[in-house]
Amino acid sequence: MAELRKTHGGLAEKLRVYEKCDPKRVDELKAKLKVCREGMTRWTDNLYEVEMWIKKSNPALTTSEIHDNFPILRDLDYAL
């Protein structure tokens, strides 16, 4: 019986190592990644919309003045 428990413990440990590669888990991670990417795109689009709104509302402001006041717009990289 002790030998079986030892074998079971070893197999259970091996199984824990491989559960990161479980197809169900990989599919769940891909779905979560898709949701995150969509959210990121939505927020990035919103930031650009705010920048456009500021430019239309205050035509006297230059792009560099807007970026000085909102540094996140200067550092934003939209490439996916």
C-alpha positions as semicolon CSV with decimal commas, in nm:
position;residue;x (nm);y (nm);z (nm)
1;M;0,000;0,000;0,000
2;A;0,284;0,239;0,082
3;E;0,441;0,165;-0,255
4;L;0,115;0,253;-0,432
5;R;0,088;0,582;-0,239
6;K;0,445;0,668;-0,332
7;T;0,376;0,589;-0,698
8;H;0,051;0,788;-0,685
9;G;0,233;1,087;-0,533
10;G;0,496;1,077;-0,806
11;L;0,237;1,053;-1,080
12;A;0,031;1,333;-0,927
13;E;0,343;1,554;-0,923
14;K;0,411;1,477;-1,290
15;L;0,050;1,560;-1,371
16;R;0,080;1,900;-1,200
17;V;0,380;1,979;-1,419
18;Y;0,181;1,909;-1,736
19;E;-0,146;2,074;-1,636
20;K;-0,015;2,409;-1,768
21;C;-0,028;2,252;-2,115
22;D;-0,380;2,116;-2,074
23;P;-0,577;2,201;-2,392
24;K;-0,873;2,329;-2,189
25;R;-0,646;2,560;-1,990
26;V;-0,474;2,682;-2,306
27;D;-0,813;2,756;-2,464
28;E;-0,922;2,946;-2,150
29;L;-0,603;3,152;-2,159
30;K;-0,654;3,229;-2,529
31;A;-1,010;3,345;-2,458
32;K;-0,890;3,567;-2,172
33;L;-0,615;3,706;-2,393
34;K;-0,871;3,794;-2,659
35;V;-1,084;3,981;-2,403
36;C;-0,777;4,168;-2,278
37;R;-0,668;4,261;-2,629
38;E;-1,018;4,388;-2,715
39;G;-1,021;4,598;-2,398
40;M;-0,677;4,737;-2,473
41;T;-0,784;4,831;-2,825
42;R;-1,102;4,995;-2,696
43;W;-0,912;5,207;-2,442
44;T;-0,646;5,301;-2,696
45;D;-0,917;5,407;-2,941
46;N;-1,081;5,610;-2,663
47;L;-0,755;5,791;-2,592
48;Y;-0,720;5,885;-2,958
49;E;-1,081;6,002;-2,963
50;V;-1,015;6,223;-2,661
51;E;-0,711;6,368;-2,834
52;M;-0,919;6,441;-3,147
53;W;-1,193;6,598;-2,935
54;I;-0,940;6,822;-2,760
55;K;-0,797;6,931;-3,095
56;K;-1,144;7,011;-3,232
57;S;-1,255;7,188;-2,912
58;N;-0,937;7,393;-2,880
59;P;-0,794;7,454;-3,228
60;A;-0,529;7,684;-3,078
61;L;-0,363;7,391;-2,900
62;T;-0,086;7,217;-3,086
63;T;-0,027;6,845;-3,073
64;S;0,290;6,895;-2,869
65;E;0,098;7,106;-2,613
66;I;-0,163;6,832;-2,580
67;H;0,108;6,570;-2,538
68;D;0,283;6,786;-2,277
69;N;-0,037;6,794;-2,072
70;F;-0,130;6,431;-2,139
71;P;0,201;6,240;-2,156
72;I;0,024;5,906;-2,203
73;L;-0,064;6,016;-2,556
74;R;0,303;6,078;-2,637
75;D;0,409;5,731;-2,519
76;L;0,119;5,546;-2,677
77;D;0,207;5,283;-2,935
78;Y;-0,088;5,150;-3,128
79;A;0,090;4,876;-3,323
80;L;-0,051;4,531;-3,249
